[in-house]
Amino acid sequence: MDLSQFSGFLVFLAIFTMGFWLMIFLLTFVIPYWLVGYFREAWKYRKEDKTVAKK
């Protein structure tokens, strides 16, 4: 394996590793944060609609 193949392999490994950790970050923090915020806001609006309908 010469230097160009080795450097190409290192570039591939770096991109693959960054993509892997980005997916881990998205799946464990960003997507749950987005879903919890969405459901919390939907529940708040549903609760407000019920109180307005009672008045």
PDB file of N, CA, C and O in Angstrom:
ATOM      1  N   MET A   1       0.856  -1.174   0.000  1.00  0.00           N
ATOM      2  CA  MET A   1       0.000   0.000   0.000  1.00  0.00           C
ATOM      3  C   MET A   1       0.902   1.237   0.000  1.00  0.00           C
ATOM      4  O   MET A   1       1.732   1.416   0.891  1.00  0.00           O
ATOM      5  N   ASP A   2       0.725   2.069  -1.000  1.00  0.00           N
ATOM      6  CA  ASP A   2       1.574   3.265  -1.061  1.00  0.00           C
ATOM      7  C   ASP A   2       0.902   4.430  -0.323  1.00  0.00           C
ATOM      8  O   ASP A   2      -0.167   4.279   0.269  1.00  0.00           O
ATOM      9  N   LEU A   3       1.545   5.571  -0.374  1.00  0.00           N
ATOM     10  CA  LEU A   3       1.103   6.714   0.429  1.00  0.00           C
ATOM     11  C   LEU A   3      -0.265   7.235  -0.011  1.00  0.00           C
ATOM     12  O   LEU A   3      -1.065   7.629   0.838  1.00  0.00           O
ATOM     13  N   SER A   4      -0.554   7.250  -1.310  1.00  0.00           N
ATOM     14  CA  SER A   4      -1.840   7.785  -1.769  1.00  0.00           C
ATOM     15  C   SER A   4      -2.994   6.884  -1.330  1.00  0.00           C
ATOM     16  O   SER A   4      -4.058   7.377  -0.958  1.00  0.00           O
ATOM     17  N   GLN A   5      -2.791   5.583  -1.372  1.00  0.00           N
ATOM     18  CA  GLN A   5      -3.836   4.678  -0.896  1.00  0.00           C
ATOM     19  C   GLN A   5      -4.046   4.843   0.608  1.00  0.00           C
ATOM     20  O   GLN A   5      -5.179   4.848   1.088  1.00  0.00           O
ATOM     21  N   PHE A   6      -2.963   4.975   1.331  1.00  0.00           N
ATOM     22  CA  PHE A   6      -3.061   5.126   2.778  1.00  0.00           C
ATOM     23  C   PHE A   6      -3.754   6.434   3.145  1.00  0.00           C
ATOM     24  O   PHE A   6      -4.591   6.460   4.047  1.00  0.00           O
ATOM     25  N   SER A   7      -3.411   7.519   2.453  1.00  0.00           N
ATOM     26  CA  SER A   7      -4.056   8.800   2.758  1.00  0.00           C
ATOM     27  C   SER A   7      -5.533   8.767   2.360  1.00  0.00           C
ATOM     28  O   SER A   7      -6.368   9.352   3.050  1.00  0.00           O
ATOM     29  N   GLY A   8      -5.860   8.097   1.265  1.00  0.00           N
ATOM     30  CA  GLY A   8      -7.265   7.950   0.893  1.00  0.00           C
ATOM     31  C   GLY A   8      -8.039   7.151   1.924  1.00  0.00           C
ATOM     32  O   GLY A   8      -9.180   7.475   2.253  1.00  0.00           O
ATOM     33  N   PHE A   9      -7.406   6.105   2.428  1.00  0.00           N
ATOM     34  CA  PHE A   9      -8.038   5.308   3.480  1.00  0.00           C
ATOM     35  C   PHE A   9      -8.253   6.139   4.738  1.00  0.00           C
ATOM     36  O   PHE A   9      -9.294   6.023   5.385  1.00  0.00           O
ATOM     37  N   LEU A  10      -7.285   6.970   5.089  1.00  0.00           N
ATOM     38  CA  LEU A  10      -7.445   7.822   6.273  1.00  0.00           C
ATOM     39  C   LEU A  10      -8.565   8.839   6.086  1.00  0.00           C
ATOM     40  O   LEU A  10      -9.316   9.118   7.021  1.00  0.00           O
ATOM     41  N   VAL A  11      -8.679   9.395   4.880  1.00  0.00           N
ATOM     42  CA  VAL A  11      -9.771  10.338   4.604  1.00  0.00           C
ATOM     43  C   VAL A  11     -11.117   9.627   4.707  1.00  0.00           C
ATOM     44  O   VAL A  11     -12.056  10.146   5.310  1.00  0.00           O
ATOM     45  N   PHE A  12     -11.205   8.436   4.116  1.00  0.00           N
ATOM     46  CA  PHE A  12     -12.444   7.657   4.217  1.00  0.00           C
ATOM     47  C   PHE A  12     -12.780   7.351   5.669  1.00  0.00           C
ATOM     48  O   PHE A  12     -13.929   7.491   6.087  1.00  0.00           O
ATOM     49  N   LEU A  13     -11.789   6.936   6.430  1.00  0.00           N
ATOM     50  CA  LEU A  13     -12.010   6.607   7.832  1.00  0.00           C
ATOM     51  C   LEU A  13     -12.472   7.831   8.622  1.00  0.00           C
ATOM     52  O   LEU A  13     -13.350   7.722   9.478  1.00  0.00           O
ATOM     53  N   ALA A  14     -11.888   8.988   8.340  1.00  0.00           N
ATOM     54  CA  ALA A  14     -12.283  10.213   9.044  1.00  0.00           C
ATOM     55  C   ALA A  14     -13.728  10.584   8.715  1.00  0.00           C
ATOM     56  O   ALA A  14     -14.498  10.919   9.616  1.00  0.00           O
ATOM     57  N   ILE A  15     -14.107  10.528   7.435  1.00  0.00           N
ATOM     58  CA  ILE A  15     -15.474  10.878   7.040  1.00  0.00           C
ATOM     59  C   ILE A  15     -16.470   9.885   7.624  1.00  0.00           C
ATOM     60  O   ILE A  15     -17.529  10.274   8.117  1.00  0.00           O
ATOM     61  N   PHE A  16     -16.129   8.606   7.567  1.00  0.00           N
ATOM     62  CA  PHE A  16     -17.013   7.576   8.118  1.00  0.00           C
ATOM     63  C   PHE A  16     -17.195   7.759   9.624  1.00  0.00           C
ATOM     64  O   PHE A  16     -18.308   7.628  10.134  1.00  0.00           O
ATOM     65  N   THR A  17     -16.119   8.059  10.331  1.00  0.00           N
ATOM     66  CA  THR A  17     -16.197   8.245  11.780  1.00  0.00           C
ATOM     67  C   THR A  17     -17.018   9.483  12.135  1.00  0.00           C
ATOM     68  O   THR A  17     -17.817   9.450  13.071  1.00  0.00           O
ATOM     69  N   MET A  18     -16.823  10.571  11.393  1.00  0.00           N
ATOM     70  CA  MET A  18     -17.618  11.773  11.661  1.00  0.00           C
ATOM     71  C   MET A  18     -19.099  11.514  11.406  1.00  0.00           C
ATOM     72  O   MET A  18     -19.947  11.960  12.178  1.00  0.00           O
ATOM     73  N   GLY A  19     -19.412  10.805  10.338  1.00  0.00           N
ATOM     74  CA  GLY A  19     -20.806  10.472  10.055  1.00  0.00           C
ATOM     75  C   GLY A  19     -21.415   9.591  11.127  1.00  0.00           C
ATOM     76  O   GLY A  19     -22.570   9.773  11.510  1.00  0.00           O
ATOM     77  N   PHE A  20     -20.634   8.634  11.610  1.00  0.00           N
ATOM     78  CA  PHE A  20     -21.116   7.738  12.664  1.00  0.00           C
ATOM     79  C   PHE A  20     -21.458   8.525  13.923  1.00  0.00           C
ATOM     80  O   PHE A  20     -22.539   8.350  14.486  1.00  0.00           O
ATOM     81  N   TRP A  21     -20.556   9.383  14.367  1.00  0.00           N
ATOM     82  CA  TRP A  21     -20.819  10.134  15.594  1.00  0.00           C
ATOM     83  C   TRP A  21     -21.919  11.166  15.403  1.00  0.00           C
ATOM     84  O   TRP A  21     -22.646  11.469  16.350  1.00  0.00           O
ATOM     85  N   LEU A  22     -22.058  11.714  14.198  1.00  0.00           N
ATOM     86  CA  LEU A  22     -23.161  12.632  13.926  1.00  0.00           C
ATOM     87  C   LEU A  22     -24.495  11.899  14.022  1.00  0.00           C
ATOM     88  O   LEU A  22     -25.453  12.430  14.584  1.00  0.00           O
ATOM     89  N   MET A  23     -24.568  10.694  13.483  1.00  0.00           N
ATOM     90  CA  MET A  23     -25.805   9.922  13.583  1.00  0.00           C
ATOM     91  C   MET A  23     -26.114   9.562  15.040  1.00  0.00           C
ATOM     92  O   MET A  23     -27.270   9.621  15.458  1.00  0.00           O
ATOM     93  N   ILE A  24     -25.101   9.193  15.806  1.00  0.00           N
ATOM     94  CA  ILE A  24     -25.318   8.891  17.224  1.00  0.00           C
ATOM     95  C   ILE A  24     -25.852  10.128  17.946  1.00  0.00           C
ATOM     96  O   ILE A  24     -26.792  10.031  18.734  1.00  0.00           O
ATOM     97  N   PHE A  25     -25.251  11.291  17.677  1.00  0.00           N
ATOM     98  CA  PHE A  25     -25.700  12.534  18.306  1.00  0.00           C
ATOM     99  C   PHE A  25     -27.140  12.853  17.917  1.00  0.00           C
ATOM    100  O   PHE A  25     -27.948  13.224  18.769  1.00  0.00           O
ATOM    101  N   LEU A  26     -27.463  12.709  16.627  1.00  0.00           N
ATOM    102  CA  LEU A  26     -28.818  13.019  16.182  1.00  0.00           C
ATOM    103  C   LEU A  26     -29.840  12.072  16.800  1.00  0.00           C
ATOM    104  O   LEU A  26     -30.912  12.505  17.224  1.00  0.00           O
ATOM    105  N   LEU A  27     -29.520  10.802  16.852  1.00  0.00           N
ATOM    106  CA  LEU A  27     -30.488   9.827  17.357  1.00  0.00           C
ATOM    107  C   LEU A  27     -30.661   9.890  18.867  1.00  0.00           C
ATOM    108  O   LEU A  27     -31.721   9.523  19.373  1.00  0.00           O
ATOM    109  N   THR A  28     -29.652  10.342  19.598  1.00  0.00           N
ATOM    110  CA  THR A  28     -29.770  10.335  21.055  1.00  0.00           C
ATOM    111  C   THR A  28     -30.153  11.685  21.646  1.00  0.00           C
ATOM    112  O   THR A  28     -30.690  11.729  22.753  1.00  0.00           O
ATOM    113  N   PHE A  29     -29.896  12.780  20.951  1.00  0.00           N
ATOM    114  CA  PHE A  29     -30.187  14.097  21.525  1.00  0.00           C
ATOM    115  C   PHE A  29     -31.160  14.921  20.688  1.00  0.00           C
ATOM    116  O   PHE A  29     -32.166  15.395  21.217  1.00  0.00           O
ATOM    117  N   VAL A  30     -30.894  15.102  19.423  1.00  0.00           N
ATOM    118  CA  VAL A  30     -31.655  16.064  18.622  1.00  0.00           C
ATOM    119  C   VAL A  30     -33.070  15.572  18.350  1.00  0.00           C
ATOM    120  O   VAL A  30     -34.030  16.312  18.563  1.00  0.00           O
ATOM    121  N   ILE A  31     -33.212  14.350  17.889  1.00  0.00           N
ATOM    122  CA  ILE A  31     -34.541  13.847  17.537  1.00  0.00           C
ATOM    123  C   ILE A  31     -35.435  13.695  18.772  1.00  0.00           C
ATOM    124  O   ILE A  31     -36.596  14.100  18.714  1.00  0.00           O
ATOM    125  N   PRO A  32     -34.952  13.132  19.887  1.00  0.00           N
ATOM    126  CA  PRO A  32     -35.819  13.103  21.080  1.00  0.00           C
ATOM    127  C   PRO A  32     -36.181  14.505  21.588  1.00  0.00           C
ATOM    128  O   PRO A  32     -37.306  14.720  22.041  1.00  0.00           O
ATOM    129  N   TYR A  33     -35.252  15.451  21.520  1.00  0.00           N
ATOM    130  CA  TYR A  33     -35.543  16.827  21.947  1.00  0.00           C
ATOM    131  C   TYR A  33     -36.653  17.425  21.091  1.00  0.00           C
ATOM    132  O   TYR A  33     -37.558  18.083  21.605  1.00  0.00           O
ATOM    133  N   TRP A  34     -36.578  17.190  19.777  1.00  0.00           N
ATOM    134  CA  TRP A  34     -37.579  17.706  18.859  1.00  0.00           C
ATOM    135  C   TRP A  34     -38.940  17.062  19.124  1.00  0.00           C
ATOM    136  O   TRP A  34     -39.959  17.752  19.148  1.00  0.00           O
ATOM    137  N   LEU A  35     -38.960  15.748  19.322  1.00  0.00           N
ATOM    138  CA  LEU A  35     -40.224  15.051  19.547  1.00  0.00           C
ATOM    139  C   LEU A  35     -40.867  15.456  20.874  1.00  0.00           C
ATOM    140  O   LEU A  35     -42.077  15.675  20.930  1.00  0.00           O
ATOM    141  N   VAL A  36     -40.077  15.557  21.933  1.00  0.00           N
ATOM    142  CA  VAL A  36     -40.626  15.948  23.235  1.00  0.00           C
ATOM    143  C   VAL A  36     -41.189  17.365  23.158  1.00  0.00           C
ATOM    144  O   VAL A  36     -42.264  17.627  23.698  1.00  0.00           O
ATOM    145  N   GLY A  37     -40.489  18.272  22.505  1.00  0.00           N
ATOM    146  CA  GLY A  37     -40.994  19.632  22.355  1.00  0.00           C
ATOM    147  C   GLY A  37     -42.278  19.692  21.559  1.00  0.00           C
ATOM    148  O   GLY A  37     -43.187  20.453  21.891  1.00  0.00           O
ATOM    149  N   TYR A  38     -42.356  18.893  20.508  1.00  0.00           N
ATOM    150  CA  TYR A  38     -43.563  18.871  19.679  1.00  0.00           C
ATOM    151  C   TYR A  38     -44.760  18.370  20.477  1.00  0.00           C
ATOM    152  O   TYR A  38     -45.823  18.990  20.459  1.00  0.00           O
ATOM    153  N   PHE A  39     -44.593  17.247  21.179  1.00  0.00           N
ATOM    154  CA  PHE A  39     -45.721  16.688  21.929  1.00  0.00           C
ATOM    155  C   PHE A  39     -46.106  17.571  23.108  1.00  0.00           C
ATOM    156  O   PHE A  39     -47.287  17.671  23.439  1.00  0.00           O
ATOM    157  N   ARG A  40     -45.137  18.212  23.743  1.00  0.00           N
ATOM    158  CA  ARG A  40     -45.439  19.107  24.858  1.00  0.00           C
ATOM    159  C   ARG A  40     -46.253  20.311  24.372  1.00  0.00           C
ATOM    160  O   ARG A  40     -47.205  20.729  25.030  1.00  0.00           O
ATOM    161  N   GLU A  41     -45.872  20.863  23.219  1.00  0.00           N
ATOM    162  CA  GLU A  41     -46.594  22.009  22.683  1.00  0.00           C
ATOM    163  C   GLU A  41     -47.985  21.608  22.195  1.00  0.00           C
ATOM    164  O   GLU A  41     -48.944  22.353  22.392  1.00  0.00           O
ATOM    165  N   ALA A  42     -48.104  20.451  21.568  1.00  0.00           N
ATOM    166  CA  ALA A  42     -49.413  19.978  21.113  1.00  0.00           C
ATOM    167  C   ALA A  42     -50.341  19.748  22.300  1.00  0.00           C
ATOM    168  O   ALA A  42     -51.529  20.063  22.229  1.00  0.00           O
ATOM    169  N   TRP A  43     -49.806  19.200  23.389  1.00  0.00           N
ATOM    170  CA  TRP A  43     -50.615  18.966  24.579  1.00  0.00           C
ATOM    171  C   TRP A  43     -51.063  20.290  25.199  1.00  0.00           C
ATOM    172  O   TRP A  43     -52.193  20.408  25.675  1.00  0.00           O
ATOM    173  N   LYS A  44     -50.167  21.289  25.192  1.00  0.00           N
ATOM    174  CA  LYS A  44     -50.507  22.603  25.743  1.00  0.00           C
ATOM    175  C   LYS A  44     -51.636  23.245  24.936  1.00  0.00           C
ATOM    176  O   LYS A  44     -52.569  23.806  25.512  1.00  0.00           O
ATOM    177  N   TYR A  45     -51.554  23.163  23.592  1.00  0.00           N
ATOM    178  CA  TYR A  45     -52.602  23.750  22.760  1.00  0.00           C
ATOM    179  C   TYR A  45     -53.924  23.000  22.916  1.00  0.00           C
ATOM    180  O   TYR A  45     -54.991  23.614  22.901  1.00  0.00           O
ATOM    181  N   ARG A  46     -53.860  21.691  23.063  1.00  0.00           N
ATOM    182  CA  ARG A  46     -55.076  20.915  23.252  1.00  0.00           C
ATOM    183  C   ARG A  46     -55.730  21.276  24.582  1.00  0.00           C
ATOM    184  O   ARG A  46     -56.954  21.358  24.679  1.00  0.00           O
ATOM    185  N   LYS A  47     -54.905  21.492  25.605  1.00  0.00           N
ATOM    186  CA  LYS A  47     -55.413  21.876  26.918  1.00  0.00           C
ATOM    187  C   LYS A  47     -56.056  23.265  26.856  1.00  0.00           C
ATOM    188  O   LYS A  47     -57.098  23.492  27.471  1.00  0.00           O
ATOM    189  N   GLU A  48     -55.437  24.196  26.116  1.00  0.00           N
ATOM    190  CA  GLU A  48     -56.010  25.535  25.968  1.00  0.00           C
ATOM    191  C   GLU A  48     -57.335  25.484  25.223  1.00  0.00           C
ATOM    192  O   GLU A  48     -58.263  26.213  25.572  1.00  0.00           O
ATOM    193  N   ASP A  49     -57.441  24.641  24.206  1.00  0.00           N
ATOM    194  CA  ASP A  49     -58.688  24.531  23.452  1.00  0.00           C
ATOM    195  C   ASP A  49     -59.822  24.005  24.329  1.00  0.00           C
ATOM    196  O   ASP A  49     -60.965  24.436  24.183  1.00  0.00           O
ATOM    197  N   LYS A  50     -59.519  23.084  25.232  1.00  0.00           N
ATOM    198  CA  LYS A  50     -60.555  22.550  26.118  1.00  0.00           C
ATOM    199  C   LYS A  50     -61.032  23.611  27.103  1.00  0.00           C
ATOM    200  O   LYS A  50     -62.222  23.672  27.411  1.00  0.00           O
ATOM    201  N   THR A  51     -60.117  24.455  27.606  1.00  0.00           N
ATOM    202  CA  THR A  51     -60.530  25.496  28.553  1.00  0.00           C
ATOM    203  C   THR A  51     -61.333  26.579  27.849  1.00  0.00           C
ATOM    204  O   THR A  51     -62.252  27.140  28.446  1.00  0.00           O
ATOM    205  N   VAL A  52     -61.012  26.889  26.598  1.00  0.00           N
ATOM    206  CA  VAL A  52     -61.775  27.890  25.847  1.00  0.00           C
ATOM    207  C   VAL A  52     -63.164  27.351  25.525  1.00  0.00           C
ATOM    208  O   VAL A  52     -64.138  28.104  25.557  1.00  0.00           O
ATOM    209  N   ALA A  53     -63.269  26.076  25.218  1.00  0.00           N
ATOM    210  CA  ALA A  53     -64.563  25.482  24.883  1.00  0.00           C
ATOM    211  C   ALA A  53     -65.488  25.444  26.097  1.00  0.00           C
ATOM    212  O   ALA A  53     -66.706  25.516  25.933  1.00  0.00           O
ATOM    213  N   LYS A  54     -64.952  25.334  27.299  1.00  0.00           N
ATOM    214  CA  LYS A  54     -65.783  25.285  28.504  1.00  0.00           C
ATOM    215  C   LYS A  54     -66.375  26.649  28.836  1.00  0.00           C
ATOM    216  O   LYS A  54     -67.438  26.721  29.452  1.00  0.00           O
ATOM    217  N   LYS A  55     -65.711  27.727  28.444  1.00  0.00           N
ATOM    218  CA  LYS A  55     -66.182  29.074  28.808  1.00  0.00           C
ATOM    219  C   LYS A  55     -67.309  29.559  27.944  1.00  0.00           C
ATOM    220  O   LYS A  55     -67.800  30.671  28.138  1.00  0.00           O
TER     221      LYS A  55
END
